Amino acid sequence: MPRFTLPPKKKKSSKTPTTPVTPEDYLELGVELEGDGEKWRAGDAAKSARFFVKSVQNYDDGLAKFPTSFDLAYNKYV
């Protein structure tokens, strides 16, 4: 009976920061940071606030590079 080998698993490194390039990248990162802030809202208000501040800074950085992005502006102010 032939032996089959599975391909090696690709490791995802969530600790490696990725630099956003497109408006969609900035939006994705901002939404992720907001989600993390929501997760900590009940347990640690200070940590939650830090995530929300990072999210707004991310939207500001994205809007500086892509000033016509409606989605970034919408998420920043909502």
LINHU-V256881 format. One record per backbone hydrogen bond with DSSP energy under -1.0 kcal/mol. NH is the residue of the N-H (numbers start at 1). CO is the residue of the C=O. Records with the same first field share a line. If there is no record, write none. Layout:
NH=CO  CO
This chain:
26=22
27=23
28=24
29=25
30=26
31=27
32=28
33=29
34=30
35=31
36=32
37=33
38=34
39=35
40=36
44=40
48=44
49=45
50=46
51=47
52=48
53=49
54=50
55=51
56=52
57=53
58=54
59=55
60=56
61=57
62=58
63=59
64=60
65=61
66=62
69=66
73=69
74=70
75=71
76=72
77=73
78=74
